[in-house]
Amino acid sequence: MPSHVVIGGGITGLAACWYLAKAGHRPLLIEKEKRLGGVIRTDQVEGCLVEGGPDSFLAAKPAAMDLIRELGLESDVIGSNDHQRVTCIVKDGKLVPMPDGLMMMVPTQILPMVKSPLFSWGTKIKMGLEYFRGPVANPPERTVAQLVREHYGQEAVDYLAEPLLAGVYGGDPEELSADAVLEMFVSMEKKYGSLTKGTLAMRAERARQSPNGAAAGPLFRTLKGGMEQLTQAILCQLPDKMDRSQDEALAIRKSNFGYEIETRREKIYAGNVFVCCPATAASTLVRPIDEKLAELLSGVRYNSSVTLALGFDQADVEGKITGFGFLVPKVERKRMAACTYVKTKFDHRVPPAKAVLRCFLGKTAVEIPEADLIRDVLAELKDLIGLTALPVFTRVSRWHGAMAQYGLGHRARVAEIRQLAAAHQGLHLAGNAYDGIGIPDCIRGAKAAVAAL
Ligand SMILES: Cc1cc2nc3c(=O)[nH]c(=O)nc-3n(C[C@H](O)[C@H](O)[C@H](O)COP(=O)(O)OP(=O)(O)OC[C@H]3O[C@@H](n4cnc5c(N)ncnc54)[C@H](O)[C@@H]3O)c2cc1C
């Protein structure tokens, strides 16, 4: 009888196995798919490294780098080529570079904003006046759109907040909770009133902390072999320290041994269960032991998304591609939400003679046949950057219900989930449904769940 069972073999479940093994346990991992890694998937296509899911992680959150160091992969870490970082936003069908000095949707420099054709004069004036807002002691919970609108106006929602967050959550700023996804800005608002003032103060503080002006390093990091190098490294280093069952967990019940996990094939008994799958699946699993907990978990909504990688001969895209790529605001959008020029963003991805465009498509794309998706995206690329060549390869990855949406009330919901789960000794919940959907957040959550043992 295994004493520790982990359900779900994405990065959260694999990190949980890693930390359990480090603590001297031998976990049993139950994953329904043959492939491990969840949404992390890296393919080699015609000499190009193609990420089907995440392509990097935020360097500012340490959990991913900590795990990478433990795995001995540090020398394989590469950063985004930030010296070539130019991201454009589509406005009236044209690509407009994002003005310098923006931190997410917060402007911190006057001149680039004044010169940018991205915003009307009304918005520019509102952005300037925002600096004079006074602190707000206890602001009510608002959506991202409400917060940004209050500070910078509707154009900042349409042309900054929406496209920036669509890439991270595949979500709608009118629904996402600012407290849950823009916590830093909500704290700034309480202290400074103005988000611009708060961001400038934060930068000044960071500069004080690294007095020789040492740069913080690239914003995004990844591994030379792609994100799947991380999940593969965990698997390679654990073969004799964990067991694996390719099976689907159906229900968790209390038993004399702690928990009985019913799967499609068998019943497994364990003292500790780490539920590391999306909250929708977690809800079904825990329903037999706690109806209320199951209800709360089922209330975490998930969005679907699609990535479409298009490989071209470099000669066909020459002169059409600069910077990291572009974002397509929903108000302008047809099919694409964003497009990354892979070669510019990261080295070790695309050979000199090739180019890869990685396009993100929202939830409506998930059920559309592949040929139609490719046709629509190629038509949009023709309109936006004048690209008329046919791709030499295409690769579609569909992610059904993979991106958790932190709506209004999310933090209170998670606090209640944690409280209810704590009443069931040996039951642990981790994953992207709770305290952040990024890879470092998932790893941090898994590590904390193991540490709580
Ligand atoms: C397209 C896309 C791009 C992204 N880009 C980035 C990025 O660049 N940077 C970043 O930091 N984050 C990114 N994210 C978010 C991040 O990748 C995910 O939040 C994170 O990888 C989720 O990991 P997880 O292990 O919690 O869940 P998942 O990867 O979803 O894994 C859950 C696993 O549980 C299994 N499972 C579910 N139910 C059961 C069951 N009943 N029994 C057994 N197994 C089950 C599933 O098969 C799956 O393998 C992206 C996400 C997507 C979808």
Ligand as a Chemical Component Dictionary entry (heavy atoms), coordinates in Angstrom:
data_LIG
# 
_chem_comp.id                   LIG 
_chem_comp.type                 NON-POLYMER 
_chem_comp.pdbx_formal_charge   0 
_chem_comp.three_letter_code    LIG 
# 
loop_
_chem_comp_atom.comp_id 
_chem_comp_atom.atom_id 
_chem_comp_atom.alt_atom_id 
_chem_comp_atom.type_symbol 
_chem_comp_atom.charge 
_chem_comp_atom.model_Cartn_x 
_chem_comp_atom.model_Cartn_y 
_chem_comp_atom.model_Cartn_z 
_chem_comp_atom.pdbx_ordinal 
LIG C1  C1  C 0 -1.404 27.243 -23.836 1  
LIG C2  C2  C 0 -0.862 27.560 -22.472 2  
LIG C3  C3  C 0 0.236  28.410 -22.359 3  
LIG C4  C4  C 0 0.762  28.690 -21.099 4  
LIG N1  N1  N 0 1.868  29.488 -21.023 5  
LIG C5  C5  C 0 2.489  29.642 -19.823 6  
LIG C6  C6  C 0 3.771  30.249 -19.755 7  
LIG O1  O1  O 0 4.367  30.627 -20.769 8  
LIG N2  N2  N 0 4.352  30.381 -18.526 9  
LIG C7  C7  C 0 3.752  29.916 -17.381 10 
LIG O2  O2  O 0 4.335  30.058 -16.282 11 
LIG N3  N3  N 0 2.537  29.316 -17.422 12 
LIG C8  C8  C 0 1.903  29.148 -18.610 13 
LIG N4  N4  N 0 0.704  28.491 -18.678 14 
LIG C9  C9  C 0 0.093  28.011 -17.425 15 
LIG C10 C10 C 0 0.799  26.783 -16.873 16 
LIG O3  O3  O 0 1.444  26.103 -17.899 17 
LIG C11 C11 C 0 -0.203 25.852 -16.194 18 
LIG O4  O4  O 0 -0.995 26.555 -15.273 19 
LIG C12 C12 C 0 0.501  24.718 -15.472 20 
LIG O5  O5  O 0 1.412  24.051 -16.330 21 
LIG C13 C13 C 0 -0.546 23.750 -14.935 22 
LIG O6  O6  O 0 0.082  22.610 -14.403 23 
LIG P1  P1  P 0 -0.767 21.549 -13.568 24 
LIG O7  O7  O 0 0.111  20.405 -13.305 25 
LIG O8  O8  O 0 -1.375 22.210 -12.390 26 
LIG O9  O9  O 0 -1.989 21.168 -14.504 27 
LIG P2  P2  P 0 -1.985 20.389 -15.892 28 
LIG O10 O10 O 0 -0.783 20.664 -16.687 29 
LIG O11 O11 O 0 -3.321 20.696 -16.493 30 
LIG O12 O12 O 0 -1.911 18.870 -15.467 31 
LIG C14 C14 C 0 -2.983 18.231 -14.810 32 
LIG C15 C15 C 0 -2.875 16.747 -15.111 33 
LIG O13 O13 O 0 -3.874 16.071 -14.377 34 
LIG C16 C16 C 0 -4.343 14.999 -15.172 35 
LIG N5  N5  N 0 -5.649 14.586 -14.661 36 
LIG C17 C17 C 0 -6.786 15.322 -14.620 37 
LIG N6  N6  N 0 -7.780 14.619 -14.049 38 
LIG C18 C18 C 0 -7.245 13.412 -13.692 39 
LIG C19 C19 C 0 -7.785 12.258 -13.064 40 
LIG N7  N7  N 0 -9.059 12.225 -12.657 41 
LIG N8  N8  N 0 -6.971 11.190 -12.867 42 
LIG C20 C20 C 0 -5.668 11.211 -13.277 43 
LIG N9  N9  N 0 -5.129 12.284 -13.908 44 
LIG C21 C21 C 0 -5.900 13.390 -14.098 45 
LIG C22 C22 C 0 -4.368 15.589 -16.577 46 
LIG O14 O14 O 0 -4.377 14.570 -17.562 47 
LIG C23 C23 C 0 -3.105 16.416 -16.578 48 
LIG O15 O15 O 0 -1.998 15.690 -17.071 49 
LIG C24 C24 C 0 0.150  28.162 -19.923 50 
LIG C25 C25 C 0 -0.965 27.329 -20.033 51 
LIG C26 C26 C 0 -1.460 27.014 -21.293 52 
LIG C27 C27 C 0 -2.645 26.084 -21.407 53 
# 
loop_
_chem_comp_bond.comp_id 
_chem_comp_bond.atom_id_1 
_chem_comp_bond.atom_id_2 
_chem_comp_bond.value_order 
_chem_comp_bond.pdbx_ordinal 
LIG C1  C2  SING 1  
LIG C2  C3  SING 2  
LIG C2  C26 DOUB 3  
LIG C3  C4  DOUB 4  
LIG C4  N1  SING 5  
LIG C4  C24 SING 6  
LIG N1  C5  DOUB 7  
LIG C5  C6  SING 8  
LIG C5  C8  SING 9  
LIG C6  O1  DOUB 10 
LIG C6  N2  SING 11 
LIG N2  C7  SING 12 
LIG C7  O2  DOUB 13 
LIG C7  N3  SING 14 
LIG N3  C8  DOUB 15 
LIG C8  N4  SING 16 
LIG N4  C9  SING 17 
LIG N4  C24 SING 18 
LIG C9  C10 SING 19 
LIG C10 O3  SING 20 
LIG C10 C11 SING 21 
LIG C11 O4  SING 22 
LIG C11 C12 SING 23 
LIG C12 O5  SING 24 
LIG C12 C13 SING 25 
LIG C13 O6  SING 26 
LIG O6  P1  SING 27 
LIG P1  O7  DOUB 28 
LIG P1  O8  SING 29 
LIG P1  O9  SING 30 
LIG O9  P2  SING 31 
LIG P2  O10 DOUB 32 
LIG P2  O11 SING 33 
LIG P2  O12 SING 34 
LIG O12 C14 SING 35 
LIG C14 C15 SING 36 
LIG C15 O13 SING 37 
LIG C15 C23 SING 38 
LIG O13 C16 SING 39 
LIG C16 N5  SING 40 
LIG C16 C22 SING 41 
LIG N5  C17 SING 42 
LIG N5  C21 SING 43 
LIG C17 N6  DOUB 44 
LIG N6  C18 SING 45 
LIG C18 C19 SING 46 
LIG C18 C21 DOUB 47 
LIG C19 N7  SING 48 
LIG C19 N8  DOUB 49 
LIG N8  C20 SING 50 
LIG C20 N9  DOUB 51 
LIG N9  C21 SING 52 
LIG C22 O14 SING 53 
LIG C22 C23 SING 54 
LIG C23 O15 SING 55 
LIG C24 C25 DOUB 56 
LIG C25 C26 SING 57 
LIG C26 C27 SING 58 
# 
